[in-house]
Amino acid sequence: QVQLVESGGGLVQPGGSLRLSCAASRSIFSINAMGWYRQAPGKQREMVATITSGGNTNYADSVKGRFTISRDNAKNTVHLEMNSVKPEDTAVYLCNADLGATMGGTYWGQGTQVTVSS
């Protein structure tokens, strides 16, 4: 299993930037995929960005060109760089680790709040 702890959330003005971090309790080198999801009040949880062990990335259309996901295997950490943020980006952002069914399944962090407001 793996424990995930998010940090870096907070209040940011529209157009500003924020960097989220997800620290894992074990090596993430061999984890199939890691990613960031978000859930806003009254909305379902949605995928924001994912990154595979091979470095392939995927982004939600709403954040393409604005957010960047990266992985630092040496520090067992995944980051989400958020640029040009919008009020609709306001949500709880959760870190996810997909180990695969035979390796332990899916794990989630507790989430970190991001609020975009002037």
C-alpha positions in Angstrom: 0.0 0.0 0.0 0.9 3.7 -0.2 0.0 6.7 1.7 -0.4 10.0 -0.1 -0.3 13.5 1.4 -1.1 16.6 -0.6 0.1 20.1 0.2 0.3 23.5 -1.5 -3.3 24.4 -1.6 -4.7 27.8 -0.6 -6.2 31.0 -1.8 -5.1 32.5 -5.1 -6.4 35.3 -7.3 -7.7 34.6 -10.8 -4.8 34.5 -13.2 -2.3 33.5 -10.5 -0.3 30.4 -10.0 -0.1 27.6 -7.5 2.0 24.5 -7.1 0.5 21.4 -5.5 2.6 18.5 -4.2 1.8 14.9 -3.4 4.2 13.1 -1.2 4.1 9.3 -1.3 5.2 7.0 1.5 7.0 4.7 -0.8 8.8 4.7 -4.1 6.6 5.8 -7.0 9.1 4.6 -9.6 7.1 1.5 -10.4 3.6 2.8 -9.8 1.5 2.4 -13.0 0.1 5.9 -12.9 -0.3 8.9 -10.6 -2.6 11.8 -11.0 -4.6 14.7 -9.7 -8.3 14.8 -9.4 -10.6 17.5 -8.1 -14.1 17.8 -6.6 -16.0 21.0 -6.4 -19.2 21.5 -4.3 -22.1 20.0 -6.1 -20.0 18.4 -8.8 -18.6 14.9 -9.3 -14.9 14.2 -8.9 -13.1 14.7 -12.2 -9.7 13.8 -13.5 -7.4 16.8 -13.9 -4.1 15.3 -14.9 -2.4 11.9 -14.9 1.2 10.7 -15.5 2.3 7.1 -16.1 5.5 5.5 -15.0 6.7 6.0 -18.6 6.1 9.7 -18.4 3.0 9.9 -20.6 0.6 12.6 -19.5 -3.1 13.2 -19.9 -5.1 16.4 -19.1 -8.7 17.4 -18.8 -9.6 19.7 -21.7 -10.4 22.4 -19.2 -6.9 22.6 -17.9 -4.8 21.9 -21.0 -2.2 24.5 -21.5 -2.6 25.9 -18.0 -1.7 23.0 -15.7 1.4 20.7 -15.8 1.8 17.4 -13.9 5.3 16.2 -13.2 6.9 13.3 -11.2 10.0 13.4 -9.1 10.8 9.8 -8.5 13.9 10.6 -6.4 11.7 12.4 -3.9 8.6 10.2 -4.2 6.6 13.2 -5.2 4.1 14.3 -7.8 3.5 17.9 -8.6 0.7 19.9 -10.2 1.8 23.3 -11.5 -1.3 25.5 -11.9 -1.0 28.6 -14.0 -3.6 31.2 -15.1 -6.1 29.8 -12.6 -9.8 30.5 -12.9 -12.6 30.7 -10.4 -13.9 27.4 -11.8 -10.7 25.7 -10.7 -11.8 26.1 -7.1 -12.1 22.6 -5.6 -10.5 20.0 -3.3 -7.6 18.5 -5.2 -6.8 14.9 -4.5 -3.7 12.9 -5.3 -4.2 9.4 -6.8 -2.0 6.4 -7.2 -2.9 3.5 -9.4 -0.9 0.5 -8.5 -2.9 -1.9 -10.7 -5.3 -4.6 -9.4 -2.6 -7.2 -8.8 -0.3 -4.7 -7.0 -2.8 -3.2 -4.6 -5.4 -1.1 -6.5 -6.0 2.6 -6.2 -5.1 4.9 -3.3 -6.1 8.5 -2.5 -4.8 11.3 -0.5 -6.9 13.4 1.9 -7.1 16.4 -0.5 -6.0 20.0 -0.4 -8.3 22.9 -0.9 -7.7 25.3 -3.8 -9.7 28.5 -3.8 -9.5 30.9 -6.7 -11.1 34.2 -5.8 -10.4 37.9 -6.0 
